Amino acid sequence: MNTFTRHARFVPAALTLTALTVGVASAQTGQRQMTPEMQARLKAMQPITDLAQTVRLLPDLEKNRATALSKAQAAQLLPILTTLQKAAAVQPNDAKKYLTQIEDKILTSKQLTALDGLFLKAEKEREAQRAQRQSAQGGGQTAGARIPGLPGGLGALGGNRSGGQGQSAQGQPGQFNPFKQDRLADQLKAYVALLKKK
């Protein structure tokens, strides 16, 4: 798979993230806007976010026999997933390396196409949830907006968020592991167990 195709997959995420950033900045009248430092941290976190999103969607490939991973693919993927489970923190360069391995060396083009569809579906669901939350709050605060793979949402990136001190280290690139967080940790554990049975 060429580099253009691989990166084009994540253009919707980048556009959504940019739109979210602009939306947060414009919605926060009277609050701090995204500083250049916060924007730089978001950009540095992007490889980790992309990897977390991909790993989160991989189990959905198993729901269709045509896109389920083979025994050989599972054997290639398991070392990456177990490394992610055990790591104290995920570095952006490591995230890029793992994502490239998964997309270029493990998954087939049919599986990648299915993953793209799952990614777009997840984006639409998040957009609908975000719109629903904003209408329920009367278009209010979006400082805590969730970004996949980023614990605590945008507030964890240094925004004015109450109780956010404990999350400041988690919002730093290479200082947290999204694969040890909440549902993603549970999903990954279940997926590893499933792959081991192949």
DOFIVEX-173623 format. One line per 3 residues: number of its first residue (from 0); their letters; for each residue x, y, z of C-alpha. Coordinates in steps of 0.25 Angstrom, whole numbers. Example, Ala and Ser with C-alpha at 12.3 -4.5 7.8 and 13.67 -1.06 7.14 Angstrom:
residues 2
0) AS) 49/-18/31  55/-4/29
END
This chain:
residues 198
0) MNT) 0/0/0  6/13/-4  8/25/6
3) FTR) -3/34/0  -14/23/2  -10/20/16
6) HAR) -10/35/20  -22/38/12  -30/28/21
9) FVP) -28/38/33  -31/51/26  -45/50/31
12) AAL) -40/49/45  -30/61/43  -42/69/37
15) TLT) -51/65/49  -40/69/59  -37/82/52
18) ALT) -52/85/52  -53/81/66  -42/90/70
21) VGV) -48/102/63  -61/99/69  -56/98/83
24) ASA) -48/111/81  -60/118/76  -70/112/86
27) QTG) -61/116/98  -65/131/99  -58/136/111
30) QRQ) -50/123/113  -36/120/108  -34/117/93
33) MTP) -25/106/88  -11/111/89  0/108/80
36) EMQ) 6/99/90  -7/91/91  -8/90/76
39) ARL) 6/85/75  3/74/86  -10/70/78
42) KAM) -1/69/66  9/61/73  -2/52/79
45) QPI) -7/49/65  0/36/62  -4/30/76
48) TDL) -18/34/73  -18/28/59  -12/15/65
51) AQT) -22/15/76  -34/17/66  -29/6/57
54) VRL) -27/-4/69  -40/-1/74  -47/-4/61
57) LPD) -39/-17/58  -48/-26/66  -60/-22/57
60) LEK) -53/-29/45  -56/-42/52  -71/-40/50
63) NRA) -70/-43/35  -63/-56/31  -58/-49/18
66) TAL) -50/-39/26  -46/-47/39  -32/-49/41
69) SKA) -25/-62/37  -17/-70/47  -4/-65/40
72) QAA) -9/-50/41  -12/-53/56  2/-58/58
75) QLL) 8/-45/53  -2/-36/60  -1/-42/74
78) PIL) 13/-38/77  9/-23/74  -3/-24/82
81) TTL) 4/-30/94  15/-20/93  4/-9/94
84) QKA) -3/-15/106  10/-16/114  16/-3/110
87) AAV) 16/8/121  15/19/110  14/19/95
90) QPN) 23/28/88  18/35/75  30/29/67
93) DAK) 26/15/72  11/17/69  15/21/54
96) KYL) 24/8/53  13/-1/58  2/6/50
99) TQI) 11/4/37  13/-11/41  -2/-13/43
102) EDK) -6/-6/30  5/-10/20  10/-24/25
105) ILT) -2/-30/32  -15/-26/27  -20/-28/13
108) SKQ) -26/-17/4  -40/-23/6  -38/-22/21
111) LTA) -33/-8/20  -45/-4/12  -54/-10/22
114) LDG) -46/-3/33  -48/10/26  -63/8/25
117) LFL) -63/5/40  -55/17/43  -65/26/35
120) KAE) -76/20/42  -70/22/56  -67/37/52
123) KER) -82/39/48  -86/33/61  -77/42/69
126) EAQ) -82/54/61  -97/50/64  -93/48/79
129) RAQ) -86/62/79  -98/69/73  -107/62/83
132) RQS) -99/66/95  -97/81/90  -112/82/87
135) AQG) -115/76/101  -105/86/107  -111/97/99
138) GGQ) -98/98/91  -90/100/103  -76/96/107
141) TAG) -69/86/98  -55/87/106  -57/73/110
144) ARI) -59/67/96  -54/53/94  -43/50/84
147) PGL) -40/35/82  -28/31/89  -27/43/97
150) PGG) -31/42/111  -39/53/117  -42/60/103
153) LGA) -37/73/100  -37/78/114  -26/68/117
156) LGG) -17/76/107  -16/88/117  -30/95/116
159) NRS) -37/101/127  -44/89/132  -47/86/147
162) GGQ) -40/74/153  -31/73/141  -18/73/148
165) GQS) -17/58/149  -18/57/134  -8/67/130
168) AQG) 3/56/129  -7/47/121  -8/58/111
171) QPG) 6/59/108  11/51/95  19/38/100
174) QFN) 15/39/114  2/31/114  -3/18/108
177) PFK) -17/18/103  -17/3/102  -17/3/117
180) QDR) -29/12/118  -43/8/121  -51/1/110
183) LAD) -40/1/100  -32/-8/110  -43/-17/112
186) QLK) -46/-18/97  -31/-21/94  -30/-32/105
189) AYV) -43/-39/99  -37/-37/84  -24/-43/88
192) ALL) -31/-55/95  -39/-57/82  -26/-56/73
195) KKK) -19/-66/82  -30/-76/79  -28/-76/64
END
